[in-house]
Every structure is written in structure tokens, then in C-alpha cells.
């Protein structure tokens, strides 16, 4: 596809990084020459220095023949206007990043009136992910499939876990739980395990399951935590606003600590049910005074990655709270993963994953049926949800009779309200939603799980 990306910030860079790996023709536009050069020097993309709402700049970028324009500048109105001009100038699909809460209730209207393929709100998407983690704090990451009926839950194997030394072939007879082990991250390696696989301490394991069966499994391995009843949010930005609103609706008591007095007054007006504290979240005495030691949930959501890391480390040292750490800029993943930061949220990655799923589907629009896509282990593996069509090459055939590629796993099947953890005798039928986990491939259609 010919894709134009307007805005070369953190999200723009992450998008180019992901999309260039799939042989798209990419052109980036930004008013700052150093940002354009940073991308073109390190990634496979062409760059133009200029304003993305300038008709001449868009023409120079090839808008007349482009398949897709993605506007991810820091200005919502600029993103929307850029998409409108692109639609008028060319005939491409358009995606806009829109972050301001005042537009949140008008997303459907904006999409329809401006002819947008997608509107993505990074802060709202990040807040939704944190809310899922607080609802299921036994996991360090929760990915939802089949409209929330199936979840891919990630957890870490602790020092005293009964999983240590257990072979996967003995997993079900040991725990008697209807869950399926999908992936294991061990250091820098991503494993789609077979029966001979043996669990080790510090493995990051992903299981596919209904929530009730996952809860049963987590009880049996001793890592059950109840959903949080109260949470402290450090930082009062957009993510904190969206998260607080979601948590309050779920009956969770929320305290927000924000250093800017004007922002505190604004939050008090728009979140009357929350407790808003004007102060520095890095002040240990303030955190203890506001009940950090008794908190069940803690999210470090300030604008500084370094602050968030230190806050989560401190929260874990003085409380049993479920901690979530927002990281936007720092990329030392190998170091970060060694720290005790609880769940880690990367808003730029969440945003690019949403857009990436759309691009993957659109690129093969006649045959593609990707409903959801999550990148795992820094992109080394993927979890995809497919909708099975009547004429699908895999429909109606027992899984044991399909020649499924190596490092590819059918995680679960959702059919008429029922979650099926598949065996070799099960089959995919028309209308099913199917979770597929894979490593080393790029799929856009369910038929690609088959060996050539």
C-alpha cells in the first residue's frame, strides 16, 4: 500500500517502524526537519518537511494515488483537517488521532461527516487497557477477544510457582482447568510451546480462557488478587481522566494526585466523585498520607517516564497494590522488563497496534477477516482474531486434519456464546471467532495458517 503519515512524533515513528516491516511504501510529513530526518535515516521511509494540511505538500507526497493517510500530529483539529483535505484531494482512506475529551462523545459523528475510516484516541485506549488490568490484577496484561468473551491473560511464573519444572503435556491433568497455554516469553525468546515444554521461573506465560476459568487456574497456582476497590492515580492527564471515569463507573474509589493547581480544579469540576489532591506525586510523605500502603491499585501516569518508574518501584516496596506504569519514550525494554514495575503500558504502541490492524486488514480487503490484532513480545509474536466465513479453506475440517504451520496455535474458538478450548477433534465453522497465536509469520487471512 502507498501510505502517507502526517506527524513524526512517537506514534508516527512507531507506525513507520511497524509498517515498513511489511513492505508498504511510506512517506512521512512533519514541519520539523529533525523529526523527518530521524525517521528517514533509521527506517525505510521517504520524508517531506512541511505542513500536512498544505495542499501542495500533500500533492508532493502523492495524495492523488495514496491508499491511506494517517494523521497523528499533536493537534486534533489539524489531524481532522488534514484528513478532510486528503479526502477532497485524493480518494484514499483516512485515519485521525483525536485526543481531546470534548470530542469523545462525537466520534461517530466525526467519522461519518468527515468520511474517516478510523479515529483513534491513545489516552482512552490506554485507560481502557489499565481498567481491564485493575479488574483482573492477577495478570500483568489482558487482551480481549470475541467482544470480551475470551481473554488472553499474561502472567509471570514466580519463584514458588507449582508450574516450575512442569511439562506442558502434564498441565491439564495437574490443574484440571479449561485454559490453553499460548505463548511463553523467556528472556528475548518467544516460544509457542509443545507438550515437551517445561516451565521455568520468570517465564511470562499467556493463557487463553474465559475469565471464570482463568480465575480458577490462578487460584490453583497461588496468584489470585481480587479486583481493586480503590486506586491512586499519580498524574492528572488525559489518561487519568478517562481511567478515573471508567473506574468510578465500576464502583471503584479513585484518588488523583496532580501538581498543577489549575488542572486540579478542572478535574474536580469534571470528576466530582473522585478525590483530587493538589501535590507532587513523587513526595513520599504525601503518598503515604493519601493511603498508598493500603491502596489496592496504583497507576503511575505522570508525563515523565523516569518518574513513573520510580513511583511504581516505591509503590511496590510499601504496598501490595496492583501497579501499572505508563512509559511513552524510554525504549530500554530489556532493562525495564527486569524491574518490578507491575504492568507496563505503552500508549504509542497501543495506538499503532490499532492502526496496524486496520492496515493489515485493508491491504487484503477481498479476503482478509482480521477482527483484532495484538503484538506480543515487542512484535516477535502476534495474537489475531479471525471471523470464519462460509467459504473459508479451514471451515468444517477437524484441526487434527489441517496442515497447520509450525509456531502457529489455535488458541480458542468462540461459537454462539460458548468458548471452546480446542482439541484435535474440534473444527472451525462459519460464524466462529477464532483466536490464533503465531510467531515468525505475518497473517492477514485465516487460510494462511495452512502450510503451502
LOFIVEX-562121 format. One record per residue (C-alpha): x, y, z; chain; residue number from 1. Coordinates in pm, whole numbers, plus 32768, in hexadecimal, padded with zeros to 4 digits. Layout:
<recs>
X/Y/Z/chain/n
X/Y/Z/A/NUM
...
</recs>
This chain:
<recs>
X/Y/Z/chain/n
8000/8000/8000/A/1
8067/816B/7FCA/A/2
8043/820D/8122/A/3
807B/8377/818D/A/4
80B9/83B8/82FF/A/5
8096/851F/8377/A/6
814A/8555/84C0/A/7
829C/84C4/851C/A/8
827F/84B6/8694/A/9
8287/837C/876C/A/10
814D/82E5/86CD/A/11
81BB/833F/856C/A/12
8310/82A0/85A2/A/13
8276/8162/8635/A/14
8184/814B/850E/A/15
829D/8167/840F/A/16
8364/8065/84D2/A/17
8246/7F6B/84C1/A/18
81C5/7FB3/8364/A/19
831A/7FB9/82BA/A/20
834A/7E4E/8323/A/21
822A/7DEC/823D/A/22
82AA/7E90/80FF/A/23
81BD/7FB9/80EE/A/24
822A/80F3/8035/A/25
823B/81FA/8146/A/26
825B/8374/8134/A/27
826A/8442/8275/A/28
821C/85B5/8299/A/29
827D/8699/83B9/A/30
82D0/8808/83E2/A/31
8407/87BB/84AC/A/32
852D/874E/83CE/A/33
85DC/8694/84E9/A/34
84AD/85B4/8523/A/35
8491/855F/83B2/A/36
8604/8517/839E/A/37
85F9/843B/84D5/A/38
84FF/8355/8428/A/39
8595/8356/82CC/A/40
86F4/8316/8351/A/41
8691/81E6/841E/A/42
855D/8155/8373/A/43
84E7/8103/8213/A/44
841A/8239/81C3/A/45
842E/8375/80F1/A/46
8402/84C5/819A/A/47
8377/861D/8149/A/48
83A6/874D/8228/A/49
8267/8819/822B/A/50
8107/8847/82B2/A/51
8022/871D/827D/A/52
7EF2/87FA/8241/A/53
7FA1/88AB/8122/A/54
7F08/883C/7FD8/A/55
8051/885D/7F1E/A/56
810B/878B/8021/A/57
8006/8679/800C/A/58
801C/867A/7E91/A/59
8196/865D/7EA8/A/60
8166/8532/7F90/A/61
808C/848A/7E88/A/62
7F35/84B3/7F23/A/63
7E8E/8483/7DCE/A/64
7EF6/8315/7DC4/A/65
7F20/82C8/7F38/A/66
7E59/81AC/7FD4/A/67
7E5A/8233/8137/A/68
7EAF/8371/81F6/A/69
7EED/8361/836E/A/70
7EF3/84AD/842B/A/71
7F99/848D/8580/A/72
801A/85EB/85CE/A/73
7FEF/8678/872B/A/74
7ECC/8755/86B7/A/75
7D71/86B3/869E/A/76
7CDE/87BF/85BC/A/77
7E0A/87B1/84D5/A/78
7DE5/8637/84BB/A/79
7C75/8654/8462/A/80
7CAF/876A/8364/A/81
7DCE/86AB/82C8/A/82
7CE8/857F/8295/A/83
7BD7/8658/81FB/A/84
7CCB/86F5/8104/A/85
7D58/859F/80B0/A/86
7BFA/851A/8068/A/87
7BAD/8643/7F89/A/88
7CFB/8638/7ED4/A/89
7D19/84C1/7EA7/A/90
7C3A/8398/7EE7/A/91
7CFD/82ED/7FFC/A/92
7C84/826F/814A/A/93
7CDD/8347/8274/A/94
7D2B/8311/83E6/A/95
7D43/842A/84E7/A/96
7DCD/842F/8648/A/97
7CD8/84F7/8720/A/98
7D2D/8517/8890/A/99
7C5F/8631/8927/A/100
7B48/85AE/8A0B/A/101
7A55/86AF/897D/A/102
7A49/85E3/883B/A/103
7A1B/8494/88E8/A/104
78A0/8495/88D2/A/105
78A7/84FE/8765/A/106
7985/83F2/86CD/A/107
7874/8353/85FA/A/108
77FF/84A9/857E/A/109
7962/8511/851F/A/110
79A7/83CA/846B/A/111
7868/83E6/83A0/A/112
787A/8558/834E/A/113
79F0/855B/82FD/A/114
79EF/8409/824F/A/115
7AF7/8377/8339/A/116
7B4E/8207/833D/A/117
7BBA/821C/84A9/A/118
7BE7/830B/85CB/A/119
7CDE/829B/86D3/A/120
7CFE/8330/882F/A/121
7E47/82B4/88CC/A/122
7DF3/8326/8A2C/A/123
7C9C/8284/8A28/A/124
7D2B/8140/899B/A/125
7E3A/813D/8AA8/A/126
7D3A/8186/8BB9/A/127
7C5F/8065/8B44/A/128
7D88/7F7A/8B54/A/129
7DE1/7FEA/8CB5/A/130
7C76/7FC1/8D22/A/131
7C7A/7E57/8CA6/A/132
7DB9/7E18/8D6C/A/133
7D21/7EA7/8EAB/A/134
7BF3/7DC6/8E78/A/135
7CD7/7C96/8E56/A/136
7E0E/7CEE/8F24/A/137
7E97/7B8A/8F24/A/138
7F09/7BCC/8DBE/A/139
8013/7CC0/8D4A/A/140
7F64/7CF1/8BFC/A/141
7E02/7CA9/8B84/A/142
7DA6/7C9A/8A11/A/143
7C37/7C73/89C0/A/144
7B9F/7BAD/889F/A/145
7A47/7B42/8825/A/146
79A4/7C80/88AE/A/147
7A31/7C41/8A08/A/148
79CA/7AD3/8A26/A/149
7B2E/7A51/89FA/A/150
7C67/7AE0/8A94/A/151
7DDA/7AAD/8A5F/A/152
7E6D/7AD5/8BBB/A/153
7FE1/7B00/8BF9/A/154
8084/7AAC/8D48/A/155
81E0/7A76/8DD3/A/156
824F/7928/8E67/A/157
82C2/797B/8FC9/A/158
83D4/78DA/9099/A/159
82E8/77EC/9151/A/160
81F9/77A2/9035/A/161
817E/763A/900D/A/162
81BA/7669/8E97/A/163
8335/7660/8EBE/A/164
83BD/751B/8E30/A/165
8268/74AF/8DA9/A/166
8254/7430/8C44/A/167
8139/74BE/8B74/A/168
80BF/735D/8B21/A/169
8068/7339/8C94/A/170
7FC7/7490/8CB5/A/171
7E57/7430/8C9A/A/172
7E67/72F7/8D6F/A/173
7F18/73C4/8E7C/A/174
7E31/74F3/8E89/A/175
7CEB/7478/8DE8/A/176
7CA1/75D4/8D5D/A/177
7C0B/7629/8C0D/A/178
7D23/7713/8B9F/A/179
7E1F/76F9/8A85/A/180
7F8B/7764/8A9D/A/181
7FCE/7831/8963/A/182
8123/78D6/8982/A/183
8248/78E8/8A70/A/184
8343/7A04/8A72/A/185
8491/7998/8B02/A/186
8590/7AAE/8AF9/A/187
859D/7B24/8990/A/188
8504/79E2/890B/A/189
8396/79AF/88B2/A/190
8320/7845/88C2/A/191
81E1/77A5/8840/A/192
8207/7677/8925/A/193
81CE/7508/88D5/A/194
818D/73EC/89C8/A/195
82FD/73C1/8A1F/A/196
8320/752C/8A8E/A/197
8383/755C/8BFE/A/198
8328/7696/8CC0/A/199
8436/775F/8D71/A/200
843C/7879/8E6F/A/201
840D/79D6/8DD5/A/202
8361/7950/8C9C/A/203
8252/7A3D/8C1E/A/204
8132/7955/8BC4/A/205
7FFC/79AE/8AFB/A/206
7EC1/78DC/8B22/A/207
7D7C/78EC/8A5C/A/208
7C40/78BB/8B23/A/209
7AF5/793A/8BA0/A/210
7B24/7A15/8CD0/A/211
7A82/7922/8DC7/A/212
7B66/7804/8D59/A/213
7C96/78E6/8D68/A/214
7C39/7947/8ECD/A/215
7C27/77D9/8F2C/A/216
7D7C/779A/8E93/A/217
7E1B/78C5/8F3F/A/218
7D92/784D/908E/A/219
7E32/76FA/9057/A/220
7F89/7790/9010/A/221
7F6A/7884/9132/A/222
7F69/79DA/9088/A/223
7E01/7A47/90B6/A/224
7DC1/7BB6/9101/A/225
7C65/7C49/9123/A/226
7BF0/7D61/9042/A/227
7C5D/7EAA/90D8/A/228
7B65/7F71/91AB/A/229
7C39/80AB/91BD/A/230
7D4F/813E/90E9/A/231
7E48/825B/90F4/A/232
7EA1/82FF/8FA9/A/233
7FE5/83C7/8FA1/A/234
7FBC/84DB/8E9F/A/235
7E7E/8583/8E29/A/236
7EA0/8577/8CAF/A/237
7DAD/84F3/8BAC/A/238
7DF0/8384/8BFA/A/239
7DA5/83C1/8D6A/A/240
7C61/8471/8D0D/A/241
7BE6/8356/8C2E/A/242
7C5B/824D/8D25/A/243
7BBD/82F8/8E52/A/244
7A74/8318/8D98/A/245
7A78/81A5/8D43/A/246
7ADB/8136/8EA1/A/247
79D5/8212/8F49/A/248
78C8/817C/8E69/A/249
793E/8026/8EE2/A/250
7914/8092/904E/A/251
7A88/80BE/9095/A/252
7AFC/81D9/9178/A/253
7BF9/82B6/90C2/A/254
7CFD/83AD/9142/A/255
7DBE/8482/9046/A/256
7EFD/8538/90AB/A/257
7F55/8657/8FC0/A/258
8054/876C/8FF2/A/259
7FAF/8878/8F18/A/260
7EA7/893B/8FD9/A/261
7DDD/89A8/8EA8/A/262
7DCE/8840/8E2D/A/263
7D5E/87D0/8F88/A/264
7C40/88CA/8F86/A/265
7BD9/8855/8E2B/A/266
7BE2/86E7/8E95/A/267
7B12/8739/8FCA/A/268
7A09/87D1/8EE7/A/269
79FB/86B0/8DEB/A/270
7A35/8593/8EE4/A/271
796D/85F4/901B/A/272
796B/848D/909F/A/273
7AE9/8478/90A3/A/274
7BD1/84FB/91B2/A/275
7CBE/85F7/9113/A/276
7DFE/8646/91D2/A/277
7ED2/876D/9166/A/278
8038/8706/91A9/A/279
8173/8660/912A/A/280
813E/84E9/90F9/A/281
82B4/84AE/912F/A/282
8291/8529/9299/A/283
82A3/83EB/936A/A/284
81F8/8489/9495/A/285
80D6/84FA/93BC/A/286
80AD/839F/9327/A/287
80AB/82FD/9480/A/288
7FBE/8407/9503/A/289
7ECA/83B9/93E9/A/290
7ECD/8247/9440/A/291
7FC4/81A9/934C/A/292
8013/8094/9445/A/293
7EA2/802D/9441/A/294
7E62/806A/92CE/A/295
7DF2/7F43/91FB/A/296
7E48/7FEA/90B1/A/297
7F55/80E5/9051/A/298
7F95/817A/8EF8/A/299
80C5/8253/8EB0/A/300
8046/8338/8D99/A/301
8118/8474/8DAD/A/302
81B5/850E/8C79/A/303
8311/8490/8CD1/A/304
8370/8324/8C9A/A/305
8482/8337/8DA0/A/306
838D/83B5/8EA5/A/307
8297/82A2/8E51/A/308
83A0/8195/8E75/A/309
8411/8216/8FC9/A/310
82AB/823F/9042/A/311
8250/80D9/8FE9/A/312
838B/8050/908B/A/313
8338/8111/91C7/A/314
81CA/80A4/91C2/A/315
8232/7F39/91A7/A/316
8323/7F62/92CC/A/317
821F/7FEB/93C0/A/318
80D7/7F4A/934F/A/319
8033/7E1C/92B1/A/320
7F89/7EF5/91AD/A/321
7F63/7E87/9046/A/322
804C/7F7A/8F95/A/323
803E/7FFE/8E32/A/324
8158/80CA/8D9B/A/325
812B/81AC/8C6D/A/326
825F/81C6/8B8D/A/327
8257/829A/8A54/A/328
83BB/82E9/89F5/A/329
84BC/8203/8A97/A/330
8510/80D8/89B8/A/331
85FE/800E/8A93/A/332
850C/7EEA/8A99/A/333
8608/7DE7/8B12/A/334
8657/7EBD/8C41/A/335
84EF/7F24/8C86/A/336
8476/7DBB/8C7C/A/337
856A/7D62/8D91/A/338
84D5/7E66/8E7B/A/339
83AF/7E25/8F61/A/340
82C1/7F16/8EB2/A/341
8186/7E43/8EAC/A/342
80CA/7E73/8D65/A/343
8169/7F5D/8C67/A/344
809A/802F/8B77/A/345
8127/80C7/8A38/A/346
801D/81B5/89A9/A/347
80DD/81E9/8863/A/348
80E9/8071/882A/A/349
7F78/8043/887E/A/350
7F23/8151/877F/A/351
7FFF/80C5/866E/A/352
7F77/7F65/86A9/A/353
7E11/7FDE/866A/A/354
7E79/8087/8528/A/355
7F59/7F67/84C2/A/356
7E35/7E72/84DE/A/357
7D66/7F4D/83F9/A/358
7E7E/7F64/82F8/A/359
7EB8/7DEC/8303/A/360
7D46/7DAD/82C3/A/361
7D21/7EB4/81B5/A/362
7E52/7E41/80F5/A/363
7D9F/7CFE/80A2/A/364
7C3E/7D85/80A7/A/365
7BA4/7C76/7FCE/A/366
7C10/7B52/80A3/A/367
7C80/7BE2/81EF/A/368
7BB1/7BA5/8326/A/369
7C91/7C21/843F/A/370
7BAF/7C9F/8555/A/371
7CBE/7CEF/8656/A/372
7E37/7CE9/8661/A/373
7F24/7D04/8788/A/374
809B/7D04/876E/A/375
814C/7C3C/887C/A/376
82B3/7C43/88F9/A/377
8316/7D7E/883E/A/378
827F/7CFD/86FA/A/379
8325/7BA6/86FD/A/380
81D0/7AFF/8712/A/381
806B/7B5E/86BF/A/382
7F13/7B03/873F/A/383
7E00/7B2E/863C/A/384
7C8A/7B00/863F/A/385
7BF1/7A7F/84FC/A/386
7A86/7A6B/8493/A/387
7A4A/7925/83D7/A/388
7989/7947/8292/A/389
78B9/7837/81EE/A/390
79AD/7809/80CD/A/391
7AE3/7804/81A9/A/392
7BE8/76FD/8155/A/393
7BF8/7694/82C4/A/394
7A83/7679/830D/A/395
79EB/752A/8365/A/396
7B31/7468/837D/A/397
7BAC/73D1/84C7/A/398
7CE2/7489/8540/A/399
7DA7/7344/8547/A/400
7D6E/7323/83CF/A/401
7DE8/7483/837E/A/402
7F55/74AF/831F/A/403
7F8F/75D6/8409/A/404
80D9/768E/83F2/A/405
81E5/7669/84F8/A/406
81DC/776C/8612/A/407
8069/77A3/85D6/A/408
7F5F/7752/86DA/A/409
7DE2/775B/86D7/A/410
7DAC/77F4/882F/A/411
7C33/77DD/884B/A/412
7AEE/77E0/8787/A/413
79C1/78B6/87E4/A/414
7878/782D/8760/A/415
7714/789D/87B6/A/416
7771/7918/8911/A/417
784F/77EF/8964/A/418
79C9/77F2/898A/A/419
7A74/76B9/8907/A/420
7BDB/7665/8968/A/421
7C1C/758E/8836/A/422
7C9A/742B/8819/A/423
7CFB/7376/86DA/A/424
7B92/7305/86A6/A/425
7B03/7467/86AE/A/426
7AD0/752D/856E/A/427
7A9C/7697/8508/A/428
7944/76E3/847B/A/429
78AD/780A/83C1/A/430
7859/7922/84B3/A/431
7962/78BF/85B3/A/432
7A56/79B7/8647/A/433
7BAA/790E/8661/A/434
7CDE/797B/8723/A/435
7E25/7923/8675/A/436
7F7C/7956/8714/A/437
80B1/7949/8637/A/438
8221/799B/862C/A/439
82FD/79DC/84FC/A/440
81E5/7A1C/8402/A/441
80FC/7B33/8390/A/442
7F94/7AC3/8356/A/443
7E72/7B88/82C2/A/444
7D88/7A68/8277/A/445
7D35/7931/8340/A/446
7D93/7851/8217/A/447
7EFD/78BE/8247/A/448
7F1A/77E2/837C/A/449
7F36/76BD/8287/A/450
807E/7645/81FA/A/451
80A3/7681/8083/A/452
</recs>
